[in-house]
């Protein structure tokens, strides 16, 4: 696509919105990246939109991960096991997705968006063990979950946080705060693997990705500030956002079906 001042501004604004939502809500926060690139920024090829969004989300997740790591919320051993297993899955998933017709892939993507939105309607668990440590039993639980989550993340070109967070909590019993922070390692890793796979086929628009990342840095900073203000109304906020994602999912599905 030819970059104009308008499209460049829209790419930055879209990145800021995704960065804001990713910082506020974690899992599910990056799912709007591909629709924004397609229907706001103006990328026409669904595969390029998915590859570009994966690259941008990976960088934004890595930046947010650094902030959580400084605060000591990341359970690194658990995150590394989950991410390493999921890396193989994300490469396989993105390879399969590249072979699927773009409009059909968008329909699958819309279904994934709906699943993400429905998962966000649930009341999140706030209990857990903040002192959890990795062992062989936990490793045998984490690795298969990581593989399957990476497969889904690579196929749909999403960070996969909405799957990673409950997966980490179910397998290890860690707290929601630890799971949300630790999930960012896998989101960054899966996004990087997916975008690299798409880039190998020339399916990443790097100038747009750069602008999206720039906006995401600003949006993420604002989101981290706003997250504190929303703590008392976190569940209501997540449900309102879930309604937005469901609406966008319906629009993406309609566009995919109508061609």
C-alpha positions as CSV (number, residue, x, y, z in Angstrom):
1,X,0.0,0.0,0.0
2,X,1.1,3.6,-0.6
3,X,1.7,5.4,2.6
4,X,0.1,8.9,2.9
5,X,0.0,11.3,5.8
6,X,-3.5,10.1,6.6
7,X,-2.6,6.4,6.5
8,X,0.5,7.0,8.6
9,X,-1.5,8.9,11.2
10,X,-4.1,6.1,11.3
11,X,-1.4,3.5,11.8
12,X,0.0,5.4,14.8
13,X,-3.5,5.9,16.2
14,X,-4.4,2.3,15.7
15,X,-1.2,1.2,17.4
16,X,-1.9,3.5,20.3
17,X,-5.4,2.0,20.8
18,X,-4.0,-1.6,20.8
19,X,-1.2,-0.6,23.1
20,X,-3.7,1.0,25.5
21,X,-6.0,-2.0,25.5
22,X,-3.1,-4.5,25.8
23,X,-1.9,-2.6,28.9
24,X,-5.3,-2.3,30.4
25,X,-6.7,-5.8,29.8
26,X,-3.7,-8.0,28.9
27,X,-5.3,-11.2,27.4
28,X,-7.4,-10.2,24.4
29,X,-6.0,-6.7,24.2
30,X,-4.2,-7.2,20.9
31,X,-7.1,-8.9,19.0
32,X,-8.2,-5.7,17.4
33,X,-4.8,-5.2,15.7
34,X,-5.6,-7.1,12.5
35,X,-9.1,-5.5,12.0
36,X,-7.6,-2.1,12.5
37,X,-4.9,-2.7,9.9
38,X,-7.5,-4.0,7.4
39,X,-10.4,-1.6,7.8
40,X,-8.8,1.6,9.3
41,X,-5.2,1.7,8.0
42,X,-6.1,0.3,4.6
43,X,-4.0,-2.9,4.2
44,X,-6.0,-5.0,1.7
45,X,-4.3,-8.4,2.0
46,X,-5.5,-10.3,5.2
47,X,-2.2,-12.3,5.3
48,X,-0.1,-9.0,5.3
49,X,-2.4,-7.6,8.0
50,X,-1.9,-10.6,10.2
51,X,1.8,-10.8,9.6
52,X,2.2,-7.0,10.3
53,X,0.0,-7.1,13.5
54,X,2.0,-10.1,14.8
55,X,5.2,-8.1,14.5
56,X,3.8,-5.0,16.2
57,X,2.1,-7.0,19.0
58,X,5.4,-8.9,19.7
59,X,7.3,-5.7,20.2
60,X,4.6,-4.1,22.4
61,X,4.4,-7.2,24.5
62,X,8.1,-7.2,25.0
63,X,8.1,-3.6,26.2
64,X,5.3,-4.3,28.6
65,X,7.1,-7.5,29.8
66,X,10.1,-5.4,30.8
67,X,8.0,-3.2,33.1
68,X,6.4,-6.3,34.8
69,X,9.8,-7.9,35.1
70,X,11.2,-4.9,37.0
71,X,8.3,-5.3,39.4
72,X,9.1,-8.9,40.0
73,X,5.7,-10.3,38.8
74,X,7.1,-12.6,36.1
75,X,7.5,-16.3,37.0
76,X,10.4,-16.9,34.6
77,X,10.8,-20.7,34.9
78,X,7.1,-21.3,34.1
79,X,7.1,-18.6,31.4
80,X,10.1,-20.1,29.7
81,X,8.7,-23.7,29.6
82,X,5.3,-22.5,28.3
83,X,6.9,-20.2,25.7
84,X,9.5,-22.8,24.5
85,X,6.8,-25.4,23.8
86,X,4.5,-22.9,22.2
87,X,7.2,-21.6,19.9
88,X,7.0,-24.8,17.8
89,X,3.3,-24.6,17.8
90,X,3.3,-20.9,16.6
91,X,5.6,-21.8,13.7
92,X,3.4,-24.7,12.7
93,X,0.1,-22.6,13.0
94,X,1.4,-19.7,11.0
95,X,2.7,-22.0,8.3
96,X,-0.8,-23.6,8.0
97,X,-2.5,-20.2,8.0
98,X,-0.4,-18.9,5.0
99,X,-1.9,-21.7,2.9
100,X,-5.5,-20.7,3.6
101,X,-7.5,-18.3,1.4
102,X,-7.5,-14.8,3.0
103,X,-11.3,-14.4,3.3
104,X,-11.7,-17.8,4.8
105,X,-8.9,-17.0,7.2
106,X,-10.7,-13.8,8.3
107,X,-13.8,-15.9,9.0
108,X,-11.8,-18.1,11.3
109,X,-10.3,-15.0,12.8
110,X,-13.7,-13.6,13.6
111,X,-14.6,-16.8,15.4
112,X,-11.5,-16.5,17.4
113,X,-12.4,-12.9,18.3
114,X,-15.8,-14.1,19.5
115,X,-14.2,-16.7,21.7
116,X,-11.8,-14.2,23.2
117,X,-14.7,-11.8,24.0
118,X,-16.7,-14.5,25.6
119,X,-13.7,-15.5,27.8
120,X,-13.4,-11.9,28.9
121,X,-17.0,-11.9,30.2
122,X,-16.0,-14.4,32.9
123,X,-15.1,-13.1,36.3
124,X,-11.3,-13.6,36.5
125,X,-9.9,-15.6,39.4
126,X,-7.9,-13.4,41.9
127,X,-6.7,-16.2,44.1
128,X,-3.6,-18.3,43.6
129,X,-0.1,-19.1,45.0
130,X,2.3,-16.2,44.6
131,X,5.2,-18.5,45.6
132,X,4.7,-21.2,42.9
133,X,7.9,-22.9,41.7
134,X,8.5,-25.1,38.7
135,X,9.0,-28.8,39.0
136,X,8.7,-31.8,36.6
137,X,5.0,-32.2,37.4
138,X,4.3,-28.6,36.4
139,X,6.6,-28.9,33.4
140,X,4.5,-31.9,32.1
141,X,1.4,-29.8,32.4
142,X,2.8,-26.6,31.0
143,X,4.5,-28.0,27.8
144,X,1.4,-29.5,26.1
145,X,-0.7,-26.4,26.9
146,X,2.1,-24.2,25.5
147,X,2.2,-26.2,22.3
148,X,-1.5,-26.0,21.7
149,X,-1.7,-22.3,22.6
150,X,1.2,-21.5,20.3
151,X,-0.5,-23.4,17.5
152,X,-3.7,-21.3,17.9
153,X,-1.7,-18.0,18.3
154,X,0.3,-18.7,15.1
155,X,-2.7,-19.7,13.1
156,X,-4.8,-16.7,14.0
157,X,-1.9,-14.3,14.2
158,X,-2.8,-13.1,17.7
159,X,-0.8,-12.8,20.8
160,X,-2.8,-15.6,22.5
161,X,-2.8,-14.0,25.9
162,X,-6.5,-14.9,26.5
163,X,-5.4,-18.5,26.3
164,X,-2.0,-18.2,28.0
165,X,-3.2,-16.5,31.2
166,X,-5.8,-19.2,32.2
167,X,-3.5,-21.9,30.9
168,X,-0.7,-20.7,33.3
169,X,-3.1,-20.4,36.2
170,X,-4.7,-23.8,35.6
171,X,-1.3,-25.6,35.2
172,X,0.6,-24.0,38.0
173,X,-1.9,-22.4,40.4
174,X,-0.2,-19.0,40.2
175,X,-2.1,-15.8,40.8
176,X,-3.8,-13.8,38.1
177,X,-1.3,-11.0,38.4
178,X,1.7,-13.4,38.0
179,X,-0.1,-15.1,35.0
180,X,-0.9,-11.9,33.2
181,X,2.7,-10.7,33.6
182,X,4.3,-14.1,32.7
183,X,2.0,-14.5,29.7
184,X,3.7,-11.5,28.0
185,X,6.8,-13.6,27.4
186,X,4.9,-16.0,25.3
187,X,2.9,-13.3,23.6
188,X,6.1,-11.7,22.5
189,X,7.7,-15.0,21.5
190,X,4.7,-16.3,19.5
191,X,4.2,-13.0,17.8
192,X,7.9,-12.8,16.8
193,X,7.8,-16.4,15.4
194,X,4.6,-15.8,13.5
195,X,5.8,-12.5,12.0
196,X,9.1,-14.0,11.1
197,X,7.3,-16.8,9.3
198,X,5.1,-14.3,7.4
199,X,8.1,-12.1,6.7
200,X,9.9,-15.0,5.0
201,X,7.0,-15.0,2.5
202,X,7.1,-11.2,2.1
203,X,3.8,-10.8,4.1
204,X,4.9,-8.1,6.6
205,X,4.5,-4.3,5.9
206,X,7.5,-3.1,8.0
207,X,6.8,0.7,7.7
208,X,3.3,0.2,8.9
209,X,4.5,-2.2,11.7
210,X,7.0,0.5,12.8
211,X,4.3,3.2,13.0
212,X,2.0,0.7,14.8
213,X,4.7,0.0,17.3
214,X,5.4,3.7,17.9
215,X,1.7,4.3,18.7
216,X,1.7,1.2,20.8
217,X,4.4,2.5,23.0
218,X,2.5,5.7,23.8
219,X,-0.8,3.8,24.2
220,X,0.9,1.2,26.5
221,X,2.3,4.0,28.7
222,X,-1.2,5.5,29.0
223,X,-2.7,2.1,29.7
224,X,-0.4,1.3,32.5
225,X,-1.4,4.7,34.1
226,X,-5.1,4.1,33.5
227,X,-5.0,0.5,34.8
228,X,-4.7,1.8,38.4
229,X,-7.7,4.0,37.9
230,X,-9.8,1.1,36.6
231,X,-8.9,-1.3,39.4
232,X,-12.2,-0.8,41.2
233,X,-14.2,-1.3,38.0
234,X,-12.0,-3.8,36.3
235,X,-14.7,-6.4,35.7
236,X,-17.2,-3.8,34.2
237,X,-14.4,-2.5,32.0
238,X,-13.4,-5.9,30.7
239,X,-17.1,-6.7,29.9
240,X,-17.5,-3.5,28.0
241,X,-14.4,-4.2,26.0
242,X,-15.7,-7.8,25.4
243,X,-18.8,-6.3,23.9
244,X,-16.7,-4.1,21.6
245,X,-14.7,-7.2,20.4
246,X,-17.9,-9.1,19.8
247,X,-19.2,-6.3,17.6
248,X,-15.9,-6.1,15.6
249,X,-16.0,-9.9,15.3
250,X,-19.4,-9.7,13.7
251,X,-18.2,-7.0,11.3
252,X,-15.1,-9.0,10.3
253,X,-17.3,-12.1,9.7
254,X,-19.7,-10.1,7.6
255,X,-16.9,-8.7,5.5
256,X,-15.3,-12.1,5.1
257,X,-18.6,-13.7,3.9
258,X,-19.5,-10.8,1.7
259,X,-16.0,-10.7,0.2
